Amino acid sequence: MCRNIKPLFNFEPPATDDETRAASLQFVRKISGFTHPSAANTAAFETAVDDVTAAAARLLAALETTAAPKNREREAAKAKERAVKRFSA
């Protein structure tokens, strides 16, 4: 589950709201242990996702770096290459 949470800072173009929410959803799923919460827990789960999304957006907006922004396509290609090496026999 956590492997789906990708770094969002210092990319060109910047992370979208959807990417931030997706990472927040994965985080809440991981710490709650629920992939899909029961009806009784849905409100609390969704509130947590909203809160984590807001906190993540504030964090990303506040972070600073002198490093050049990373290229999304290049980083995706590197990740794919690592996966091939990791999972090939």
C-alpha positions in Angstrom: 0.0 0.0 0.0 2.7 2.6 0.9 4.6 2.0 -2.3 1.8 4.0 -4.0 2.7 7.1 -2.0 5.1 9.0 -4.3 7.2 12.1 -3.5 5.3 15.2 -4.5 7.8 18.0 -3.8 10.0 19.8 -6.3 8.5 18.5 -9.6 7.9 20.4 -12.8 5.0 20.7 -13.2 4.1 20.8 -9.5 1.9 18.1 -7.9 -1.8 18.5 -8.6 -4.5 18.5 -6.0 -5.6 15.1 -7.2 -2.0 13.7 -6.6 -1.9 15.2 -3.1 -5.4 13.7 -2.3 -4.3 10.3 -3.7 -1.2 10.2 -1.5 -3.3 11.3 1.5 -5.8 8.6 0.8 -3.1 6.0 0.7 -1.7 7.3 4.0 -5.1 7.1 5.7 -5.7 3.6 4.3 -2.3 2.5 5.7 -2.7 3.9 9.2 -6.3 2.9 9.5 -5.9 -0.6 8.1 -9.0 0.0 5.9 -9.0 -0.1 2.1 -12.7 0.6 2.1 -14.1 1.7 5.5 -17.4 0.4 6.7 -20.5 2.6 6.6 -20.0 3.4 10.3 -16.4 4.6 9.7 -16.8 6.3 6.3 -17.3 9.9 7.7 -14.3 9.6 10.0 -12.2 8.2 7.2 -13.2 10.9 4.7 -12.6 13.6 7.3 -9.1 12.2 7.9 -8.3 12.1 4.2 -9.5 15.8 3.9 -7.4 16.8 6.9 -4.3 15.0 5.6 -4.7 16.5 2.2 -4.9 20.0 3.6 -1.8 19.4 5.8 0.1 17.9 2.8 -0.8 20.9 0.6 0.4 23.3 3.3 3.6 21.4 3.6 4.3 21.3 -0.1 3.5 25.1 -0.3 5.9 25.9 2.6 8.9 23.7 1.5 11.8 25.4 -0.2 14.8 24.1 -2.1 17.7 25.4 -4.2 17.7 22.2 -6.3 16.3 22.3 -9.8 12.8 20.8 -10.2 12.8 17.1 -11.1 11.3 16.0 -14.5 8.3 13.7 -14.0 9.0 11.6 -17.1 12.6 11.1 -16.2 11.8 10.1 -12.7 9.1 7.7 -13.9 11.6 6.1 -16.3 14.1 5.6 -13.5 11.4 4.1 -11.2 10.4 1.7 -14.0 14.0 0.7 -14.6 14.5 0.0 -10.8 11.3 -2.1 -10.8 12.5 -4.2 -13.8 15.8 -4.8 -12.0 14.1 -5.6 -8.7 11.4 -8.0 -10.0 13.3 -9.7 -12.9 14.8 -13.1 -12.0 
